[in-house]
């Protein structure tokens, strides 16, 4: 950034935000009765993940007066989410004007944060938001709202305890935490983590990495590298390898043509944001099946970042048949013939299959997915990645595969990319994350109030602070009797 930041400008923005919150009476006063269980305190909500979605959810909870919450993230402070770890693009894909996790507060937007420090002229000259700068904004977002985030804490298990949820954690905080609601704000990785094709299983990790791994790109200098896929992460990883001095990088692209049109972005509107969830299931399937089949193109800038290197090749109509490991590295049999590589990067996305995640072992068998009856053959052909998507309720809550088998699922909320088929793209991407957080918290709020309704009614009866003291009027009824006698 050529312009010099102005700390005074940021201080002024923070003062304006504080005033806006005061005018709006935010955060709302705490209203949820505190609970104890066998002498242990009970959280109202625990959020797993403090990336963008986790911060937005936590902020919305606190602003709504649900303050007995905590967000845990396995990463150290400042390294939450993908932005300064496995995200390797130079700038964000999203337009700079999107309000992101600002929750309807103008002073909480990236634009306000940026303009306060670098000015209007710098904003107008900014094309796309630099990836690292977006992380700096999220760090400020957490700080200015004083969100209850605890870092270097990993959830290792979840289990029912009476009508509560117990989560086991380890790291900077170790032990068991009791909560009434659990929010899984695990971002793009969703529920299942890395998706690795069968033809790569068994390959030594010395020769293989997923695009979201911590890759030592310097070690690829002079090496023959292959990257699977034609999406944004494929391009970003290929470009990073080339810039680190890879001898060659081949993009192995199964399609005959590169995808060029971002279909879902083309129809972006508040109708899509708020309307997808209420569509019949057949229409939901139709929308996301079509966008999956057409695929999202990589950004133009990311593609040019690769193609500017003379030692990069785009190999279209080049599907992978098999991969074998031998003394010379990797022998990759493709539809265009055999090829030799020293290292392969699989930009193959993430999976909704959570059966292999040990922290979900107690709940995974009970979670209802779209393949458990919500998807029907008349919607179209089954599609991997969609069929195993969780079948969620209106507040992103899981549903039971067998009613009564795991009641706590109704209080575990899937606020991550795996919710897309049920809820639309409101819990994983920048454009609509505020709408998603609002939908989530409205549901949790209603649930908490209903569960404590007896306490709230008792408080209603017990409330005895008078607004009238009794000296504001005189009872004129006796005068009516005197007037009647006269």
C-alpha positions, -999 to +999 in steps of 0.1 A: +000+000+000+016+033-011-004+054+013+007+058+049-019+046+074-034+071+099-038+057+134-059+087+144-083+079+116-088+044+130-093+058+165-120+081+152-137+052+135-137+031+167-152+061+185-179+064+159-186+026+161-189+028+199-214+057+196-234+038+170-236+008+192-247+030+221-274+046+201-286+011+190-284-002+226-260-028+216-249-052+229-284-059+243-285-065+280-279-101+290-311-120+293-303-157+294-305-173+329-272-188+340-271-225+346-249-249+366-247-287+363-232-307+391-214-276+403-199-268+369-209-236+349-227-241+317-221-221+286-251-209+266-232-213+233-198-226+223-185-217+189-158-239+173-138-218+149-128-181+151-123-174+114-147-151+096-178-172+101-170-179+138-164-142+145-196-131+128-216-157+147-199-148+181-204-111+175-241-116+166-246-137+197-230-111+220-249-082+204-282-101+209-275-103+246-263-139+247-230-131+264-222-164+281-204-177+250-169-186+240-153-193+206-124-217+204-099-219+176-071-244+172-048-218+156-027-193+174-041-157+175-039-140+141-037-173+121-074-183+122-090-193+090-072-197+056-061-162+050-024-163+061-021-201+061-032-222+031-048-194+011-023-185-015-041-160-037-027-124-038-061-107-034-096-118-025-120-129-052-150-110-037-156-073-047-142-049-022-176-033-016-192-063+000-202-057+036-190-091+048-193-098+085-203-062+094-237-073+107-254-042+092-231-018+111-215+006+085-185+014+108-177-023+110-172-028+073-138-034+056-144-002+036-148+019+068-117+003+083-096+008+052-108+044+045-103+055+081-066+046+077-057+052+041-084+076+029-110+078+001-085+082-027-067+050-017-100+032-015-110+044-050-077+032-064-079-002-047-089-030-071-093-061-049-086-066-012-051-080-005-055-113+012-032-105+042-050-071+046-083-089+050-068-109+079-057-077+095-092-064+092-106-095+109-081-092+137-093-056+142-129-068+140-123-092+169-105-066+189-129-037+185-159-059+195-139-075+223-151-109+213-145-139+237-121-160+216-096-184+230-069-196+207-048-228+205-077-248+217-089-279+198-121-298+202-114-335+205-148-349+212-185-342+218-210-362+240-244-357+257-246-350+294-283-351+304-298-324+282-265-306+277-236-310+253-202-318+266-172-310+245-137-321+252-109-296+245-071-297+246-044-271+242-042-238+260-075-249+277-079-286+285-108-305+299-146-307+294-169-278+287-206-280+291-228-260+268-265-257+257-257-250+221-227-258+199-219-240+167-195-256+142-180-226+124-154-246+106-153-227+074-146-240+039-134-274+053-169-280+065-173-313+084-151-338+065-119-320+059-097-327+028-112-345-001-086-369-016-095-390-047-091-428-044-063-428-069-041-408-045-047-430-014-016-448-004+008-423-020+036-412+003+031-376+015+067-369+005+054-367-030+019-354-024+001-325-007-035-312-006-038-276-016-047-267+020-017-283+035+013-264+048+035-269+017+072-263+017+073-246-017+110-238-015+116-276-015+099-277-050+127-256-066+137-273-099+111-301-094+085-313-119+052-304-102+016-314-112-015-296-099-049-313-101-078-291-110-087-258-126-102-239-097-090-209-078-069-229-053-053-249-082-041-217-098-029-201-065-009-232-056+005-236-091+015-199-092+031-202-057+052-232-069+063-214-100+073-183-081+093-205-057+113-218-087+096-251-096+112-265-127+078-270-144+042-270-134+015-289-153-021-282-146-040-315-150-075-305-160-101-331-166-125-308-185-121-301-222-126-264-216-118-241-188-149-228-169-153-192-177-186-179-161-193-177-124-230-185-126-241-181-090-224-147-087-242-136-118-276-139-101-265-126-067-292-107-049-310-104-015-336-127-031-310-155-034-296-148+000-329-150+018-349-171-006-328-202-013-336-218+021-374-215+015-373-231-019-386-267-024-358-292-021-360-300-058-352-264-067-323-263-042-309-294-058-314-279-092-296-247-084-265-263-068-263-293-092-262-268-121-236-246-105-215-277-096-217-290-131-207-257-147-181-251-120-167-218-108-139-204-129-106-193-113-101-155-111-086-140-142-057-125-122-049-160-106-049-176-140-026-150-155-004-154-125+003-190-138+003-185-175+029-157-174+055-184-166+069-202-197+074-234-177+036-237-169+013-259-190-025-261-190-034-297-200-071-299-208-091-331-213-064-347-191-081-369-165-061-390-141-064-428-145-039-439-118-009-427-098+020-450-089+049-442-067+084-456-076+121-448-071+119-419-096+089-402-081+054-404-094+041-420-126+008-405-135-013-423-161-037-398-177-061-398-206-034-381-225-008-407-217+017-414-189+036-385-173+064-382-147+064-358-117+084-353-086+055-338-066+017-335-069-006-310-054-043-321-052-066-290-053-095-314-049-115-294-023-132-306+009-156-333+018-189-335+038-180-370+049-174-366+086-173-403+095-135-403+098-133-373+121-127-386+156-141-355+172-175-362+156-175-400+164-203-397+189-227-379+165-216-388+130-237-420+128-268-401+138-267-371+115-293-372+088-279-363+053-297-355+020-291-391+010-313-403+038-345-394+019-344-357+014-328-362-020-351-382-044-341-396-078-367-373-096-345-343-086-318-356-110-287-378-109-270-382-075-239-361-071-210-368-048-205-339-023-242-331-023-258-364-014-238-365+019-245-329+028-263-327+061-300-322+062-303-291+084-331-273+102-339-236+100-312-226+125-285-247+108-292-275+134-285-311+125-314-335+123-314-371+135-313-400+110-334-420+134-358-398+155-349-400+192-314-415+186-294-384+194-315-355+207-285-332+213-282-328+175-310-302+176-286-280+195-256-285+173-255-260+144-236-265+112-226-230+104-200-238+077-197-246+040-215-279+045-247-260+051-249-247+015-273-272+000-299-266+027-293-229+034-276-214+004-242-197+005-246-178+038-222-196+060-189-199+042-183-169+019-179-132+024-210-119+005-238-132+028-221-142+061-240-114+080-273-128+068-262-163+078-251-152+113-285-134+118-304-165+108-283-187+131-286-164+161-324-158+157-328-196+159-306-200+189-323-170+206-358-185+201-346-219+214-330-205+245-360-184+254-384-213+249-363-236+270-363-210+299-399-200+295-408-209+330-380-188+344-390-159+322-426-162+333-416-163+369-395-132+364-426-115+348-446-123+379-418-113+403-412-079+386-424-052+410-408-019+402-437+006+399-438+032+372-466+050+391-461+059+428-498+065+436-497+102+441-502+111+404-540+111+405-571+113+428-599+088+426-630+107+415-655+079+419-668+090+453-679+123+436-703+104+414-723+093+445-725+129+458-736+142+424-763+115+422-777+125+456-779+162+446 
